[in-house]
Amino acid sequence: NAKISGLVGMISYFGVFIFSPFVSRIVKRFGKKEAVTFGSVVCALAYVLMLVLPITPDGRGLSLYVLCQVIAMLGGGIGSCLSWSLMADAIDYNEWKFGVREEGTTYALHSFFRKLAQGIGPSLGLVLATKLGYDASLKAAQTIEVATRMRYLVPVMYLGSYIVMIIAHGVAVALLGASGNGRDGRTAGAGHRVVVGVERLGNQNFVAVVKNALQRDLKR
């Protein structure tokens, strides 16, 4: 139903509006990477539901579709609230680890790959939709067979993207944990910023003391 496309688009902002007032508490309680990973899992589960639930071309099926989208956007809202904070932590971590602060390079690469993904993703969807029989000239008046294929193509593509995100978050958490540089946003973000700030003072003895204190805190 093409008439509800605007409604579904508005739903994508619900998660941001709901979690914005509580995001600092969530980070303090669970950590940034853990919160974002949990949100991605919620999104993946929503699209699994979209695959298995009987979403039929009637009012009931439409309601189930919108419900799955609401669940997915609630999960995605956490990541939307924390994405730029995670980038700032990555910049601080890079400076602490390698002694070079590269904000310009980091933001440039982020913008480049984001735009690249925004171009490849829809293009891939259009290619797959065409392969599955979608006729753009018919708009919403597709045959029932093609409509059914589109009904499954949407959750499969979303589910695949969130599975990749979950794997990426897991790899990041594992790498940081293996290097002893913090388990979550409380240590990997705030702790690194403390070390970077102290190093700028130029007192290497003080730097060593702060680093040792942080390492002891991570072992608790």
C-alpha positions, -999 to 999 in steps of 0.1 A, spaced: 0 0 0 19 30 -13 -4 54 7 13 45 40 49 51 28 49 84 46 37 69 78 64 42 77 89 69 71 78 88 102 81 56 122 118 56 116 122 85 139 102 71 169 132 53 184 153 85 184 126 105 201 119 79 227 155 71 237 171 105 235 161 115 271 173 82 285 205 75 264 229 87 291 214 64 317 215 35 292 252 41 285 261 44 322 242 11 330 252 -10 300 279 7 279 278 22 244 288 -8 223 266 -31 243 235 -8 239 241 -5 201 245 -42 197 213 -49 217 195 -24 195 207 -42 164 196 -76 178 161 -61 184 160 -49 147 171 -83 135 144 -100 155 118 -76 141 127 -85 106 127 -122 115 91 -117 126 83 -99 94 95 -130 75 75 -156 95 43 -137 104 14 -139 79 16 -105 64 -13 -107 39 -25 -80 15 -52 -68 38 -57 -46 69 -45 -73 93 -13 -79 73 -7 -42 70 -10 -38 108 16 -66 113 39 -50 89 37 -16 106 42 -33 140 74 -50 129 87 -17 116 79 0 149 99 -27 168 128 -24 143 129 14 146 129 12 184 160 -9 182 176 13 157 169 44 177 196 34 202 222 33 175 211 66 160 214 83 194 250 70 200 265 68 165 283 102 167 294 96 203 310 63 192 329 81 165 343 106 190 354 77 211 371 61 181 390 94 174 401 96 211 411 59 211 432 64 179 451 93 195 457 74 227 468 43 209 490 58 181 496 93 193 480 110 163 446 128 163 429 123 129 395 138 131 395 150 95 404 117 81 380 98 103 350 120 95 359 121 58 361 83 56 329 80 76 310 103 52 325 86 21 316 51 31 281 62 44 273 78 11 288 48 -7 265 25 12 235 48 7 242 45 -30 249 7 -32 221 -3 -9 191 11 -28 208 2 -62 211 -34 -50 175 -34 -39 163 -22 -73 184 -48 -91 170 -76 -70 135 -63 -73 138 -62 -111 152 -97 -111 122 -108 -91 97 -94 -116 90 -59 -103 77 -35 -130 82 1 -121 56 13 -146 29 -6 -127 39 11 -94 18 -4 -66 -4 -25 -90 20 -55 -92 8 -90 -97 3 -111 -65 33 -132 -72 56 -102 -76 40 -85 -45 47 -116 -25 84 -116 -36 87 -80 -26 71 -88 7 100 -112 15 127 -91 -2 123 -62 22 129 -81 55 156 -103 40 177 -72 30 171 -55 63 179 -87 82 211 -92 63 223 -57 70 216 -60 108 234 -93 109 265 -76 94 261 -48 120 259 -73 149 290 -92 137 309 -59 133 299 -48 169 309 -82 182 343 -80 165 349 -44 179 340 -55 214 363 -86 212 392 -66 198 389 -39 226 385 -66 252 416 -85 239 437 -54 240 427 -46 275 414 -12 265 379 -13 280 347 -32 277 323 -5 271 317 32 266 325 39 303 361 27 300 368 27 263 355 62 259 358 82 291 390 64 302 408 71 269 398 107 270 414 110 305 447 95 292 447 117 261 441 148 282 468 139 307 493 131 279 488 167 266 502 180 298 536 166 290 543 150 324 552 114 315 554 103 351 518 115 357 507 97 324 521 64 337 503 68 370 470 74 352 475 45 328 482 21 356 451 33 375 429 27 345 444 -7 339 437 -17 375 401 -4 371 396 -25 340 407 -57 358 380 -53 385 
